[in-house]
Each structure stands twice: as structure tokens, then as C-alpha cells.
Amino acid sequence: MLDYTKLSREVSYILRHNPDKYGIKLDAEGWCSVDDLIDKLSETPLWKGLTRADLETMIELSDKKRHEIKAEKIRAFYGHSIKNKLSKTANKPPKVLYHGTVERFLNQILQTGLIPKERQYVHLSSDVNTAQQVALRRDDRAIILEVAAQSAWENGVKFYIGNEDIWLSDPIPSEYISIIEDK
């Protein structure tokens, strides 16, 4: 049986960060051919024999909903290829959003704010539970930060809708961040 979590990470890496390395061509909205992606993945022993049904199962089983397939194309949400599209469609966020982190990152966040690091955007959750799940992937103790999103928006920080649970943003200065839970 395939490790669908590992497959999801591999597909995300290819489509979001390094399509050129794999010879994958993305259109302006981040889509590529399902067949091309399968062909490139199948070149490695781990993904030999991969099928479209495997990609569809990966999407169905994922709690993060990182990818979508339409017709003969697939894309990763928030891929670098759609950054320009996102920058034109900034959206006013809810009053507050949440970010899950762990203790080893807390002091840095409180000093410099939330920055995307290796990602293009800061990832925020619309609810505490989702933020907690994100943090618990890194450590067994989650720290939940509340972001005064509307205040940040009013002072020039751009926010973008990722999906029903996730918001994306430009860097968020520390003055908009407070600790609300430490579990």
C-alpha cells in the first residue's frame, strides 16, 4: 500500500517548489498534466506504477486538501505559480486568525513576528483546533497564537483565502500576535 502522506508531500514539493527540476511545466494558475506528473514520479522506484487513481486517493485521504484534479490536470494549492494571482486578490480576513507553533520557535516569533521562512506565505488557521493540529505535528506541546488579523489588514498586511480552514498572509509583525493557549 502506498504511503499517501509521503506522496502528498512529494507532489507538493514538485508542484509548489521545484517543477523545473522534474521537467514539469505549470500553466499560469499552477496546473500541470496529470500524466506528466505520473510519468515523472514513476521514474523513481518508490512511485513506480503510480496511477491517477492513486493521486485521487491521496487527495481524498488528505486532511489538508493540498491538491486538486480537474479533467486531465492537477495543481497544488498556494503554489508559487499562483502567487501573482493571489497578490491581486487579497481578502479582508476575519477579526482573528490562529497560528500553531512550538516552544522552540516562540521567542523568535514574539521578537520578529510571523514570517514565511521557506514558504511564500504565513499559514494561519481560522480555528484553534486546526492551529493545534499543525503545531502537534512538530512537537507534543502546542502553543496557539492569536493574530489580530483585521488590525494587521488595516495596517497594510495582505491576507489571502487558502481554503475553508486556512488563510495565507504576508509577514505579520509581532504587535498583532498574542499567546492564547499552551497545551
Secondary structure, DSSP 8 states (H G I E B T S, - for coil): ---HHHHHHHHHIIIII-TGGGT----TTS-EEHHHHHHHHHTSGGGTT--HHHHHHHHHH-SS--EEEETTEEEETT-GGGHHHHHT------S-EEEEE-HHHHHHHHHH-B--TTSSSEEEESSHHHHHHHHHTT-SS-EEEEE-HHHHHHTT--EEE-SSSEEEES-B-GGGEEEEEE-
